[in-house]
Amino acid sequence: MANVFGGTTAGFGAAGQTAGGGGGGGGGNNEILVSSARQAMESFKNQTASELGIQNYAQQYKGDLPSRVNGSVGGYMVKKMIALAEQQLSGGTSR
């Protein structure tokens, strides 16, 4: 059975990774599914980094940053996307 991350629910985790990637265990599937959203996602990432007080995030080589910094940007992006989805599902208006 396929899960929302593109992998399968059978063998979930590092030991049972499938060729589809995703689903935990570091599948490395960061593909943007809607190509026209690429620029919007980059802007969203840079805005989120700015809100977290990270200066010049767009110009920095991400390999030189600690994983905690990059993880906080991605984690906060997910938190904001979940809040937006919850708001939309409940019939509320955006902010």
N, C-alpha and C positions, 0 to 999 in steps of 0.2 A: 504494500500500500504506500503510495507517495505521500510525503509530508509537505508542509508549506515551504520548507527550505530546499526542496529539489531532490533530496535523497529519498530513502525509503525508511519505513518504520522498522522493518526487519533488520536486525544487526545494528541497531542504533548505537553509535559511539565509535571510538577509534579502532577497536579490534574488528568490527564488522562493516567497515566502510565499503560503500558501493562505488562503482565508476561514476555515478551521477554527482558525487560530491555533496556538500552541504550536510545538514543533519547532525552537526557536532563532530568533534574529532579533527577539525582543521581541514575541511574539504577544499577551501580556497575558492569558492564560487561567489565572487563579488560582482558578477555580471549584472549590469543595469538592463532590466527587461524592456523598458520603454526608452528608446534611444533619444527621444526629444527631451527627456527628463535629466540628461547628464549635466547640463549647465545649471539647472535648478538645484540638483543635488550638491554640486560643487559650491554654489552660493550658500546653500543651507549649512554645509559643513563649515565654511569659513565664518558664517554668522554665528554658529554655535560655538566655535573656538573663540571668537571675539567675546561672546557672552561669558565664557569661562575665564576670560582674562589672558588668553594666549595670543600674543602679538605676532603679526606677520606669518600666520599659519600657512597661508597659501604659498608663500615663497620659500618656506623651510623644506629641507630634505627630511622626510618623515622618518627615515632610518636613523637619523641622528637624535631623534626625540625618544625619551623613555616610553616604553609600552604603556605605562600608566597614563601618560598625557594623551597619546593617541586613543587609548581605550576610553578615557573620560569623554573625549569628543564624540566617539561613536555611541557610547552608552547614553549620553545626554540627547543625541539625535534620536535614538530609539525611544527614549522617554517622551520626547516632544511629539514624535509621530504617533505613539500609542495614545497620548492625551488627545490629539486631534481626531484620531479614529473613534475614540470613545465619545467625544463630543458630537461627531457626525452621526454615530449610531444612535445616540440618545435624542437626536433631533434638534440639538442646540445649534447656535450660530457660532461662527469662529470669533474668538476673543472678543 
